[in-house]
Amino acid sequence: MEIIHDVMLTSFCPFVYQYMPCTKEELFGIILFVDWKRQQTVQEINMLEEQVKTALENVRPSLQADGGDVEFVSLSEDGIVSVKLTGACGSCPMAQMTLKMGIENYLKKEIPEVNSVVGV
């Protein structure tokens, strides 16, 4: 912990002191808080990602019945889900409608944190 403390203070302090004069102890407290908050955000995104994957499992049978499928790709911090339509859905002229009117509407209804679904 002391090593981290020294590294953070020597590399981060000069920058922070320009904008926010504080003691080394206060700065270290700020650094710990920021790191804690980042970890919380990562945990929330991971939980949300699992919810999205579970919801996509509910959508898949409808797509598979028509020879297509959907693969989860990623979830951004601002609630944008990236998916890949495969099989028949990948080349279907109605893929965008399936993506927006079907998958996106379902995910937004099930998971309010989802803002949009995009195809990649």
Steps between C-alpha positions, in 0.01 A plus 500: 500500500785737582656439157174583326468806718849625404454428128165676489631800689810545285325451165157645572564772758655770282199494268238498773670766711464745210123474512422387852750582775480239774718298734653169397258318728200675346626421152550136589144489636373646172697241302357217711147635455540530122635146480212370717248680279660354186477151648133557586433608142673190362294277730176672393588459131583132554165441671319690226687301235375175656143633496536588131637155415213336685244717319660418164457131579124568511512662153716235333233230447293736281801582286615139484156392378570705185857376459670794672657578832639783712836521676582739783808710418527772764330745733623857534486706819226715348265203447565423133487128426691374198383174345572302187217350300609172343361234270200605296468816711846617396397545137128564539365830361287530815799462736494866608131478585559177693782669686311818593136397521562155640823464693543862611139541611513176696829584671385853588180360648682236705804710596433875537874576501525397133480811281561353156594185312733517203612238253866442425 
